[in-house]
Amino acid sequence: MLTTAWMFAGIGAFLTYSVELSSTYSLGQNVAAAAQSLVAILFGLIILAMSGSKKISTANLVKGGVVLFVLGVALYFAYLYLEANWTCPYARDRRLIVGETFTPALTEFLEQQKRAFSCDLVLDFAGDTTQMFAFSELLFRFLMLGFVYVLTWFVLATLIICIGVGLSNGSKQPNAPETEKAGT
């Protein structure tokens, strides 16, 4: 169970990150690789620590599982909220980070076109959001979104460990004392 969860967390994190800084900066795969590596390493360390320690009580596993579940749900919805508000769709299965601080080029374009900002403008700039918004703001949002993403996967992986260990603890029956053979 622990090995399966470890593989799931590592591989799953690699397959699902679709956010890019801009069409000219392809850093999204780095976040996915970091998520895969960090979660796998931390997950492996947790497994080693748990295998070398004394048996963890089922009550503590349930408490930890509930806390991890609540934290995981909160992080997941925080990620969805940030992704919806800080990114715009650009290409199939690809989203680009957008900011709030317009560059002079975007301000001039909006005034010429007499338009307000919308995600459609990302296509007009060929996905180069660094020409549209302050780079420092884009980078901050990209790193924050990546951090929440990695943390969400780590909490999910730890929750799976907690459930797996709890199930294995529950399935083990205490050894019954051996009864004496009749007639001896």
Disulfide bonds with the S-S distance in Angstrom:
Cys88-Cys119 1.99
